[in-house]
Amino acid sequence: MAGMTPLLRRTKKDGAATGRERGPRAGGADPAPPRCVTLISKPGCHLCDDARVVVERVCAQAGAVFEEKDITTDDALRDAYWEQIPVVLVDGEQHTFWRVDEERLLRALAP
């Protein structure tokens, strides 16, 4: 491993992918799967309706997968996020809540 940067040495030593790599993988394999954006919402929520429009537009532009989960049908989501809805997750990590900043979400999804 002589001549490798510390980051490459650590990556090879760890041997685990983070799931955040973008672009072609070593050996010319297919690129990483698209990012996933989850909107946690509830029916009748005007902030959720506003967030959905922004998230759908950004996902279409960035090539990300969009999914929506209803907080009223999932006890774990309700316990975790009830006071924050709408909540946006990027690859399962909380990105924002209440209002979605389109430019910030685009930056989060950039390669």
C-alpha positions in Angstrom: 0.0 0.0 0.0 3.0 2.3 -0.3 2.2 5.5 -2.0 -1.5 5.4 -1.3 -3.2 8.3 0.4 -4.3 7.8 4.0 -7.9 7.8 2.9 -7.4 5.1 0.3 -5.4 3.1 2.8 -8.2 3.4 5.4 -10.9 2.6 2.9 -9.1 -0.5 1.8 -8.4 -1.5 5.4 -12.0 -1.0 6.4 -13.2 -2.8 3.3 -16.7 -1.4 3.6 -18.5 0.9 1.3 -20.4 3.9 2.8 -23.2 3.8 0.3 -22.5 7.4 -0.6 -20.1 6.8 -3.4 -21.1 8.2 -6.8 -20.0 7.5 -10.3 -18.4 4.3 -11.7 -17.0 1.9 -9.2 -13.5 0.4 -9.3 -13.1 -1.9 -12.3 -15.6 0.0 -14.5 -18.7 -1.5 -12.8 -22.1 0.2 -13.1 -22.5 3.4 -11.2 -24.0 3.4 -7.7 -27.8 3.2 -7.4 -29.7 6.5 -7.3 -30.1 8.4 -4.1 -33.4 7.9 -2.2 -35.4 10.8 -0.9 -38.2 10.0 1.6 -40.9 12.5 2.4 -42.6 11.8 5.7 -46.0 13.5 5.7 -49.6 13.2 6.8 -52.9 13.7 4.9 -54.3 17.2 4.9 -51.0 18.9 5.8 -50.4 22.0 3.7 -46.7 22.1 4.5 -46.5 18.5 3.3 -48.2 19.4 0.0 -45.7 22.2 -0.5 -42.8 20.0 0.4 -44.0 17.2 -2.0 -43.9 19.6 -5.0 -40.3 20.7 -4.2 -39.1 17.1 -3.5 -40.7 15.6 -6.6 -39.2 18.4 -8.8 -35.7 18.0 -7.3 -35.8 14.2 -7.5 -36.7 14.4 -11.1 -33.9 16.8 -11.8 -31.3 14.9 -9.8 -32.4 11.4 -10.9 -33.1 10.4 -7.3 -35.8 8.0 -6.2 -38.7 9.6 -4.4 -40.9 7.8 -1.8 -43.5 9.1 0.6 -44.5 7.7 3.9 -47.7 8.5 5.8 -46.8 9.3 9.5 -50.3 8.4 10.6 -49.8 4.7 9.6 -46.5 4.1 11.2 -46.0 4.2 15.0 -42.2 4.5 14.8 -42.3 7.4 12.4 -45.0 9.1 14.5 -42.9 8.8 17.6 -39.7 10.1 15.9 -41.1 12.9 13.7 -44.6 13.9 14.7 -43.7 17.5 15.7 -41.4 18.0 12.7 -43.5 17.0 9.7 -43.0 17.2 6.9 -39.6 15.6 7.2 -37.3 14.9 4.3 -34.8 12.0 4.6 -31.9 11.5 2.1 -30.7 7.9 2.0 -32.4 7.4 5.4 -30.8 10.3 7.1 -32.8 13.4 8.2 -32.1 16.2 5.8 -34.7 18.8 6.8 -38.2 19.4 8.2 -41.1 21.8 7.9 -39.9 23.6 4.8 -37.7 22.2 2.0 -35.1 24.5 0.5 -34.8 23.4 -3.2 -31.2 24.5 -3.7 -30.0 22.8 -0.4 -31.7 19.5 -1.4 -30.2 19.7 -4.9 -26.7 20.2 -3.3 -27.3 17.2 -1.0 -28.1 15.0 -4.0 -25.2 16.2 -6.2 -22.5 13.6 -7.0 
